Structure formats: structure tokens, C-alpha cells
Amino acid sequence: MPHFTQLRTVWAYSIIRCMTALSPQADLAALHPDIWRASQLARNATRCIDTGHAVLSRQLPNSGWPMGNLVELLVQQAGISEIRLLAPALRKVAHKRVVLLQPPHVPQIVALAGMGIAPDQVIWVKSPTNSDALWAAEQILRGGCGALLFWCTHARSESLRRLHLAAQAGETLFFMLRPLAATQDASPAPLRLSLRPAPGGIEVGFVKRRGPQREESLFVPITGPSEAVSDRRVGRPPPVPSRTPAPAPAHAVTAADLRHEVDH
């Protein structure tokens, strides 16, 4: 029986022979969905959701956010309009529920409703530890939902691989929001973008994408209501005038609730 290394070498050689026989205009995706020209954005069968921002969609493979994949958003700080950046796509999948896992601040249903996302379409999951949050994210992905937004300050490469594999088992729109410092970390995510605040919008950097490397950042104008994840810390509400009702937070569940449902 041929050794695995020999089989892999033969397969790679066959691919190279096929590629050299193709014309410069040939579609490499027809040869294999994970092959693309370095000078062109990848085009494959991955289902995507339009970002709602034409200037950004033109810079992404398949012109949108990939479903069933890990997408990393590396943010300079929370609350820089990252939710508003995602809002057009979230509206399209909200009927299957939008899950906010471990957001740094209280999700406000008033702001979400202003973005066109109904309160009953949002679930806020709280977890006492990072390991519990990683476990909850995997369970949510395997169970399926419209979109999962997971704020995570630290994740090992093996944890990222597990989450990416779990996402590939379904068609959830999966965004992992991590600190900008994680840019240097290895990741299986096919799409990694850095987000920095800018007057009137967001500066988007292309850390990783299936296509040509882009050194310069892209300005994406953002308009609309205030950010849905406010800067009001959990358990520390600011003073509110007596006649002004406080913004209502999204419905919350805990990782323990998820464990109970999985076990039963």
C-alpha cells in the first residue's frame, strides 16, 4: 500500500500539472474550491451574506460575510460601532436568533430594535469563565442559530480550531471579537479583519483574506442609532433621571443553563 506521503505528493503533482495546463483566464475554483489566484479574491461555493456596505463587500471573497466559518474581528476597543457594521447582515438572519456571548457591556434592546433586530430575536449568554464561554460557543454553533457574536479576550489555537470546525458543521454567521493584540496570533479563520474607530465610520484592516494582500485600510462609513452594546457595565448602572426609563437589556441566559439543556 502506498505511503501517505507518496499519495500526497502524487496528488500535489497532479494539481500542479492541471494548473500549468490552464489558461491565465481559467477559473481555478473549478479545479478545487480552495484554490485561487493570488491576484484575485477567492470565489467558491461558500454561502455568504452581503455586508450591507458596498465598499466592504467588494473587498471580501464571494462579496460578503462567509457563513459556516470563523470570522475574526480584531477590535481596538469595544463600542466602536462594530455592531452597526454587522447590523445589515444580522437583520437577514435574525429570524433564526442572534446570540451575543460574553459581550463586554450590557446589550440594549432599544438600540438593537433601532437597527431592525427585534428583542425576541436576541439571546444574551453570560459565562463566569473563559473556558465556559468557549464551551458554550461550541454548543451554540453545533445547535445552530442565525448568528453568533462571541467576545473573547483569549483563546488558544486548538480552541479556535474546534470552534471553526463546529461552525463548518452548519451555516451560522459566526463572528469572534478579539483584542487587536491578537492580530499576531495564528488562526484558522479564513477571514480576519482589524477594526479601528474613525470619524463617521470604521477603519477596516485586512489581516487575512483569501485573495491578494491589502496593505492600506478601508474606511467604511457607518450611520444609524447608537451602539447596541453600551458602555454601561453590568451591575454598575449610571444615574438615571426619575422620569426617564432606563434602557432595557437583552434577555440573558447563562452557560449553566446551556449545560442543563445539553445534559437533558
C-alpha positions as CSV (number, residue, x, y, z in Angstrom):
1,M,0.0,0.0,0.0
2,P,1.5,3.4,-1.0
3,H,2.7,5.6,1.9
4,F,0.5,8.6,2.8
5,T,3.4,11.0,1.9
6,Q,3.6,9.4,-1.5
7,L,-0.1,9.8,-2.1
8,R,0.0,13.4,-1.0
9,T,3.0,14.1,-3.3
10,V,1.2,12.4,-6.3
11,W,-2.0,14.5,-5.6
12,A,0.0,17.7,-5.3
13,Y,1.9,16.9,-8.6
14,S,-1.4,16.2,-10.3
15,I,-2.8,19.6,-9.2
16,I,0.3,21.4,-10.4
17,R,0.1,19.7,-13.8
18,C,-3.5,20.7,-14.1
19,M,-2.7,24.3,-13.2
20,T,0.1,24.6,-15.7
21,A,-2.3,23.4,-18.4
22,L,-4.9,26.1,-17.6
23,S,-5.0,29.4,-19.4
24,P,-4.5,32.6,-17.5
25,Q,-8.2,33.3,-17.7
26,A,-9.3,29.8,-16.4
27,D,-11.3,29.6,-13.2
28,L,-9.2,27.8,-10.6
29,A,-12.2,27.3,-8.4
30,A,-13.4,24.8,-10.9
31,L,-10.3,22.8,-10.2
32,H,-10.7,22.9,-6.4
33,P,-12.8,25.3,-4.3
34,D,-9.8,26.1,-2.0
35,I,-7.6,27.3,-4.9
36,W,-7.5,30.8,-6.2
37,R,-5.1,33.2,-7.9
38,A,-3.0,35.4,-5.6
39,S,-4.1,38.4,-7.6
40,Q,-7.8,37.7,-7.3
41,L,-10.3,37.3,-4.5
42,A,-11.4,33.7,-4.0
43,R,-14.7,32.6,-5.4
44,N,-16.1,29.3,-4.2
45,A,-19.3,27.6,-3.1
46,T,-19.3,29.1,0.4
47,R,-22.6,30.7,1.1
48,C,-22.2,34.4,2.1
49,I,-24.4,37.2,3.4
50,D,-24.0,40.7,2.0
51,T,-22.4,43.0,4.4
52,G,-24.7,45.8,3.6
53,H,-21.7,48.1,2.9
54,A,-20.8,48.0,-0.8
55,V,-17.3,49.4,-0.3
56,L,-16.6,46.5,2.1
57,S,-18.3,43.7,0.2
58,R,-16.2,44.5,-2.9
59,Q,-13.1,43.6,-0.8
60,L,-14.3,40.3,0.5
61,P,-14.2,36.8,-1.1
62,N,-17.6,36.0,-2.6
63,S,-18.6,39.6,-1.8
64,G,-19.9,39.0,1.7
65,W,-19.6,37.5,5.2
66,P,-19.0,33.7,4.9
67,M,-21.4,31.5,6.7
68,G,-20.3,28.3,8.5
69,N,-16.9,29.8,9.1
70,L,-15.0,31.5,11.8
71,V,-14.6,35.2,11.1
72,E,-12.4,37.2,13.4
73,L,-12.9,40.9,14.1
74,L,-9.9,42.3,15.9
75,V,-11.2,45.4,17.6
76,Q,-9.1,48.3,19.1
77,Q,-11.8,48.6,21.8
78,A,-15.4,47.7,22.3
79,G,-18.2,50.0,21.3
80,I,-16.6,51.5,18.1
81,S,-19.7,50.7,16.0
82,E,-18.8,47.1,15.4
83,I,-22.4,46.0,15.9
84,R,-23.6,48.6,13.5
85,L,-21.1,47.3,11.0
86,L,-22.7,43.9,11.3
87,A,-26.3,45.0,11.6
88,P,-27.3,44.7,7.9
89,A,-26.2,41.0,7.9
90,L,-27.6,40.3,11.3
91,R,-31.1,41.5,10.2
92,K,-31.1,38.9,7.4
93,V,-30.5,36.0,9.8
94,A,-32.2,37.3,13.0
95,H,-35.3,35.2,12.4
96,K,-33.0,32.2,13.4
97,R,-31.9,34.1,16.6
98,V,-28.8,36.3,17.2
99,V,-26.7,35.1,20.1
100,L,-24.5,37.6,22.0
101,L,-21.9,35.6,24.0
102,Q,-19.9,37.3,26.7
103,P,-20.3,40.9,25.4
104,P,-18.2,43.4,27.5
105,H,-21.2,45.6,28.2
106,V,-24.9,45.3,28.6
107,P,-26.7,44.7,25.2
108,Q,-29.5,47.3,24.9
109,I,-32.7,46.1,23.1
110,V,-33.7,49.7,22.3
111,A,-30.5,50.2,20.2
112,L,-30.9,46.7,18.7
113,A,-34.5,47.4,17.8
114,G,-33.3,50.7,16.1
115,M,-31.1,48.6,13.9
116,G,-34.1,46.4,12.9
117,I,-33.4,43.5,15.2
118,A,-36.3,42.6,17.4
119,P,-35.8,41.9,21.1
120,D,-37.2,38.4,20.9
121,Q,-34.6,37.6,18.2
122,V,-31.7,38.2,20.6
123,I,-30.2,36.0,23.3
124,W,-27.5,37.2,25.7
125,V,-25.4,34.4,27.1
126,K,-23.3,35.1,30.2
127,S,-20.5,32.9,31.4
128,P,-18.4,33.0,34.6
129,T,-15.2,31.8,33.0
130,N,-13.4,31.9,29.6
131,S,-13.4,28.1,29.4
132,D,-17.2,28.0,30.0
133,A,-17.7,30.6,27.3
134,L,-15.6,28.6,24.8
135,W,-17.7,25.5,25.6
136,A,-20.9,27.5,25.2
137,A,-19.8,28.9,21.8
138,E,-19.2,25.3,20.5
139,Q,-22.5,24.1,21.7
140,I,-24.3,27.1,20.2
141,L,-22.6,26.5,16.8
142,R,-23.4,22.8,16.8
143,G,-27.0,23.5,17.7
144,G,-27.3,26.2,15.1
145,C,-28.6,29.8,15.1
146,G,-28.7,32.7,12.7
147,A,-25.6,34.5,14.1
148,L,-23.2,34.1,17.0
149,L,-21.2,37.1,18.2
150,F,-18.6,35.9,20.7
151,W,-16.4,38.4,22.6
152,C,-13.2,36.6,23.7
153,T,-10.1,38.1,25.1
154,H,-8.0,34.9,25.0
155,A,-8.2,31.7,23.0
156,R,-5.6,29.0,22.3
157,S,-5.1,27.9,18.7
158,E,-6.7,24.5,19.4
159,S,-9.8,26.2,20.8
160,L,-10.0,28.3,17.6
161,R,-9.8,25.1,15.5
162,R,-12.6,23.5,17.5
163,L,-14.8,26.5,17.0
164,H,-14.0,26.7,13.3
165,L,-14.8,23.0,12.8
166,A,-18.1,23.5,14.8
167,A,-19.0,26.4,12.6
168,Q,-18.3,24.4,9.4
169,A,-20.9,21.8,10.5
170,G,-23.7,24.4,10.0
171,E,-24.4,27.8,8.4
172,T,-24.3,30.1,11.4
173,L,-22.8,33.5,10.8
174,F,-20.0,33.4,13.3
175,F,-18.0,36.4,14.4
176,M,-15.4,36.2,17.1
177,L,-14.5,39.6,18.5
178,R,-11.0,39.7,19.9
179,P,-8.5,42.3,21.0
180,L,-6.4,44.0,18.4
181,A,-3.3,42.5,20.0
182,A,-4.4,39.0,18.8
183,T,-3.5,40.1,15.3
184,Q,-0.2,38.3,15.7
185,D,-1.7,35.0,16.8
186,A,-2.1,32.1,14.4
187,S,-5.8,31.4,13.5
188,P,-7.7,29.0,11.2
189,A,-10.2,31.8,10.4
190,P,-10.3,32.4,6.6
191,L,-11.2,36.0,7.2
192,R,-9.6,38.3,9.8
193,L,-10.3,42.0,9.9
194,S,-9.0,44.7,12.3
195,L,-11.4,47.4,13.3
196,R,-10.4,50.9,14.5
197,P,-12.6,53.9,15.2
198,A,-12.7,56.7,12.7
199,P,-14.8,59.9,12.4
200,G,-18.1,58.9,10.8
201,G,-17.2,55.2,10.5
202,I,-14.7,52.4,10.9
203,E,-11.2,51.8,9.5
204,V,-11.1,48.2,8.4
205,G,-7.7,46.4,8.0
206,F,-7.3,43.2,6.1
207,V,-5.2,40.9,8.3
208,K,-6.2,37.8,6.4
209,R,-8.4,37.0,3.5
210,R,-8.5,34.6,0.6
211,G,-7.1,36.9,-2.1
212,P,-4.4,39.5,-2.6
213,Q,-2.8,41.1,0.4
214,R,-4.1,44.6,1.0
215,E,-1.8,46.9,3.0
216,E,-4.0,50.0,3.2
217,S,-7.0,50.1,5.5
218,L,-10.5,50.7,4.2
219,F,-12.8,53.4,5.5
220,V,-16.4,52.1,5.9
221,P,-19.0,54.9,6.7
222,I,-21.4,54.0,9.5
223,T,-24.7,55.7,10.2
224,G,-27.6,54.9,12.4
225,P,-28.6,54.6,16.1
226,S,-26.2,54.3,19.0
227,E,-24.2,51.2,19.6
228,A,-26.2,48.2,20.8
229,V,-23.6,47.1,23.3
230,S,-23.4,50.1,25.6
231,D,-20.6,51.3,27.8
232,R,-22.7,50.7,30.9
233,R,-21.0,47.9,32.9
234,V,-23.1,45.0,34.2
235,G,-24.1,45.7,37.8
236,R,-23.0,49.4,37.6
237,P,-25.8,51.4,36.0
238,P,-25.3,55.1,35.7
239,P,-27.7,57.6,37.4
240,V,-31.0,57.9,35.5
241,P,-33.4,60.8,35.9
242,S,-36.5,59.8,37.8
243,R,-38.9,60.3,34.9
244,T,-36.6,58.7,32.3
245,P,-36.9,54.8,32.0
246,A,-33.6,53.0,31.8
247,P,-32.8,51.2,28.6
248,A,-33.8,47.6,28.8
249,P,-31.1,45.0,28.4
250,A,-31.4,41.9,26.2
251,H,-32.8,38.7,27.6
252,A,-29.9,36.9,29.3
253,V,-29.1,33.2,29.9
254,T,-26.0,31.6,31.5
255,A,-23.6,28.9,30.3
256,A,-25.0,26.8,33.2
257,D,-28.4,27.0,31.5
258,L,-26.9,25.7,28.3
259,R,-25.2,22.8,30.1
260,H,-28.5,21.9,31.7
261,E,-30.2,21.8,28.3
262,V,-27.4,19.8,26.7
263,D,-27.4,17.2,29.6
264,H,-31.1,16.8,29.4
